[in-house]
Amino acid sequence: MSVLIFLDQSEGHIKKNSLEAASYGAKVAEMLNTTAEGIVLGTIKDELAGLGKYGLKKIHTVKNEVLNNFDDAVFTYIMAEAAKNIDAKVIIFSNNFNGRAIAPRLSVRLKAGLVSGALALPDLSNGFVVKKNVFSGKAFANVSIKSDIKIISLNANAYKITEGEGTAETVELNVDIPQAKVKVKEVNKVLGEVPLSEAEIVVSGGRGLKGPENWQIVTDLAKALGAATSCSRPVSDSDWRPHHEHVGQTGLTISPNLYIAIGISGAIQHLAGVNRSKTIVVINKDPEAPFFKAADYGIVGDAFEVVPKITEAIKKLNGAQH
Ligand SMILES: Cc1cc2nc3c(=O)[nH]c(=O)nc-3n(C[C@H](O)[C@H](O)[C@H](O)COP(=O)(O)OP(=O)(O)OC[C@H]3O[C@@H](n4cnc5c(N)ncnc54)[C@H](O)[C@@H]3O)c2cc1C
C-alpha cells in the first residue's frame, strides 16, 4: 500500500499548494510506515525527479496533452485507475478548485471516506482522525475516516513545505484516457496582472471605498507592492470591480502571505475566502469592525488618508532599495 498525492500543475509547472500536499503526504506515509508517491497529469516542463526532496519516492505521469485542460470526470477516472494500480490507501489533494472537483467524485467511485479542507496531520492514536474547519472557519471538527481507502484534501497554508534530500523515480502510468464529454474551445486569461489565486500579496477593497471612482488608491498600493487586487462581494455585485476579483464563501478562496483589507467589514462569508492568509492587515475607520478580530495588524483610520500614505512610504522604500 502507499500514499498517493495529486500534484496539480498549471502550464507545465507544479503549483505551490501541491508542494504542501507532497510534504504532508510524505509525513502521512512515514506515520503509516509506507511510501509517498505523486501523480501528475498532462505535459510538464518541471524536472520531476527533484520532487523527491519533498519526500516523494515515485512520480507517476500521464503525459498526454489532452490532460492540459482540466476535466473533472476524466481526471477522476485516471485517479481511480492510478489508486487501484498502485494500491493507494490514502489519497491526498490540495483543497483548491481542482482538488475540490476531483476528491468527492473519487470518494464515490472508490467508496472512500473523504475529509475536505484538512488542517493537520491525521491523529492515528484512535483510528484515522483528521481535523478540519466547519461553519466557514468558525469551528473545528475532528472527522474519523473508517473506510479502507481514505481521501484528504489539504487546506492551503495548513502544512509547511518541508524539504530534505532525495530524488524521485519517474514512471509513466499506463492508463486509458476516456473521451471528455466537455470540449474546451478557448481559454481566456486575465492578462497583465498578478493572477489572484497565485498571488503572494493581495490588496482588497470593500464597500467602504464608496465607489469605483476611488479604486485608484487600491490599485496604486497593489502596484507598489507587486500585489494582486481583490474585493468583497457587494463591490463586484455593484459592478465596481469584475467578478473574478470577488473573494469569500461564494467567490475565490485565496491564501496569500499578506492580505490587506481596506474598507471591508469582515463578515463571516468574506473571511471564509481569506482567513488562510498568513498575515492579515485591516484598514477600517470603525474600531468595532469584526475584521479586526481576524487581523494580525490593524489600522483604525480613514482609508482615503491612510492608504495613500502607505503607498508613498512603500514607493520611497522601493526607491531606496534600487
Ligand atoms: C450566502 C451569502 C454569501 C456571501 N458571500 C460573500 C462572499 O463570498 N464574499 C463577501 O465579501 N461577502 C459575501 N457575502 C456578503 C457579506 O455577508 C457581507 O455583506 C459583505 O462581505 C460586506 O462587504 P463589505 O465589507 O465590503 O461592506 P460593508 O459591510 O458595508 O462594510 C464596509 C466597511 O467599510 C468601513 N468603512 C467605511 N468607510 C470607510 C473609510 N473611509 N475608511 C475605512 N473604512 C471605511 C466600514 O466601517 C465597514 O466596516 C455573502 C452573504 C451571504 C448571505
The ligand as a Gaussian input file, in Angstrom:
#p B3LYP/6-31G(d) Opt

LIG

0 1
 C      -24.932000      33.438000       1.342000
 C      -24.008000      34.637000       1.366000
 C      -22.784000      34.536000       0.749000
 C      -21.910000      35.625000       0.773000
 N      -20.685000      35.524000       0.173000
 C      -19.813000      36.533000       0.264000
 C      -18.508000      36.429000      -0.283000
 O      -18.146000      35.420000      -0.887000
 N      -17.659000      37.469000      -0.143000
 C      -18.011000      38.632000       0.510000
 O      -17.177000      39.556000       0.591000
 N      -19.250000      38.752000       1.014000
 C      -20.163000      37.755000       0.899000
 N      -21.400000      37.915000       1.410000
 C      -21.800000      39.248000       1.923000
 C      -21.316000      39.506000       3.341000
 O      -22.247000      38.992000       4.270000
 C      -21.142000      40.996000       3.591000
 O      -22.368000      41.648000       3.349000
 C      -20.062000      41.649000       2.723000
 O      -18.849000      40.927000       2.843000
 C      -19.840000      43.073000       3.161000
 O      -18.973000      43.692000       2.271000
 P      -18.083000      44.935000       2.728000
 O      -17.327000      44.565000       3.952000
 O      -17.335000      45.418000       1.541000
 O      -19.190000      46.066000       3.031000
 P      -19.767000      46.591000       4.403000
 O      -20.275000      45.521000       5.274000
 O      -20.719000      47.680000       4.023000
 O      -18.504000      47.210000       5.150000
 C      -17.839000      48.374000       4.742000
 C      -16.752000      48.651000       5.778000
 O      -16.011000      49.772000       5.364000
 C      -15.737000      50.594000       6.501000
 N      -15.523000      51.962000       6.008000
 C      -16.445000      52.825000       5.537000
 N      -15.843000      53.968000       5.130000
 C      -14.516000      53.809000       5.368000
 C      -13.377000      54.636000       5.167000
 N      -13.488000      55.853000       4.626000
 N      -12.170000      54.150000       5.534000
 C      -12.028000      52.921000       6.089000
 N      -13.065000      52.086000       6.289000
 C      -14.299000      52.533000       5.932000
 C      -16.940000      50.455000       7.394000
 O      -16.594000      50.735000       8.749000
 C      -17.310000      48.982000       7.182000
 O      -16.667000      48.137000       8.142000
 C      -22.295000      36.832000       1.409000
 C      -23.533000      36.909000       2.038000
 C      -24.393000      35.823000       2.020000
 C      -25.728000      35.937000       2.718000

